[in-house]
Amino acid sequence: MHPLRTFVPLLALLGLGACQSDPPKAPLCRLPTGNDLAAAVSQAQSDLASGCASRYEDYFGALLRIGAGNPDPDNARRFSGFLEWSVDQGLINRRQAQTRYNRYFNVKYMTLGRQYNVCSDTCPRRPEVLAAMRRELGDKKLGLMDILGDRARYQRADRLYQETELVLEATCSACGAR
Amino acid sequence: MHPLHRPIPGQHPPRLPALACACLLAWSAAAGAAPAPTLRLFPTAVLEEIKQTGNVAQELESGLQPVIARLDQQQRLYLDSKCDGAEADAGCDQLARQLATTYLEMLQVMEVRLPEMEQAVNHTRKGLEKRLRRELGQKKTAWDLQETLLGKAGRRGATHKPRLRGRSGMRLSDRFRQYYNLVARPGQQGNGSLAVVAADIYLDMEEASELIARTREEISRATLMGELNQSMGVITPQMHQVVAGVKSILFGEAGDAPPADAAPARAAGSDRYLSPLQL
């Protein structure tokens, strides 16, 4: 018998054996549950650092749901800490972290542009801008009221939307009436 | 060195009084933490126009109030007598003619007062239009606009709560008096409130302009038809619309409840967490 005839199957068996003894580890990405936001943040950080980064949005959503179940002003610190950690880990950039934090936990609307003036930039797409603000107001309700329990600031955000709508209506009418 | 203390290149060292002034200025600037530039939405000319429009509106109201009260009374009587759909009845026919006569009287009062009102409204509207376009439309981005609306108090969580349009439920003249009082006292209102008030007045003026145009059309139509109370027996939907418009603009909407004030904002103390990510 040719020596290769016995050697090749042996090698194949050895290789298979090696695969069986060291299988590739699939990351275990279990979204956090429960009511303890601090614990959920720790678990999310641990998972995201261990191969679950592609599910970043799902983890952030889970943290929002957990926060909403237990309103606390201190939750702002927890979310801020989590977002800053995410920046340090390279999961999101600083601007994305700021946008995300302020969208949920600040009265100001991130939807509103900062580059061009109201007449040239905002007025031509006023319905879209207002629709985006309404969506953001929904996120502010979740962040400010449900997660932080800060009713006053949510009401200010709501009023800011109404004031912006009114002032834009008048200003855009004035812009178009030259 | 504080940036405000940096010497301007080529300038001589300031003398003592000048230095004291500079220090005072620098200190006040630092203490005030870069005050927001004042919005020039209400220069004196615009203020005077607002005042004038309020006066003209009051005259119009005084002339119209008794006529509209009579119109309401006749309308109630017409409906209570179940005249709607019973025009053949002699009594109902008489009521309908009375209604039409009073309506014509209302149009006549308006015809006399309208040119002056129209002029006042248009001046105020044009003045504010220019200011809104320049100060808010061209000088500001949408982000600046929201910062203006929030003001310093807004950032802390407190709110000015200026009443928003369409909810005031008050007479036009009273509204103008209130507007004038709001904007004529510098320092009483933040820029945010001024922007809201300016928008409010401007949109009111647009609506008033439309009402004036509609009323003028209605007057022309009625005139063309000759003696209104001879040609029309009943109050028409167009007449209803004009009367409702006049009432809502001049006297405020009767069914309008004042806006539910937001719960008093909790004055955000120093204990509220401020994230380094916060804008």
Interface residues (C-beta under 8 A of the other chain):
Chain A: P73 D74 A76 R77 F79 S80 L83 E84 A97 Q98 Y101 N102 F105 N106 V107 K108 Y109 M110 L112 G113 R114 Q115 Y116 N117 V118 C119 D121 T122 C123 V129 D150 R151 A152 R153 Q155 R156 D158 R159 L160 Q162 E163 T164 L166 V167 L168 E169 A170 T171 C172 S173 A174 C175 A177 R178
Chain B: L128 E129 K130 L132 R133 L136 G137 Q138 K139 K140 T141 A142 W143 D144 L145 Q146 E147 L149 L150 G154 R155 G157 A158 T159 K161 P162 L164 R165 G192 A195 V196 A198 A199 D200 Y202 L203 E206 A262 A263 P264 A265 R266 A268 R272 Y273 S275 P276 L277 Q278 L279
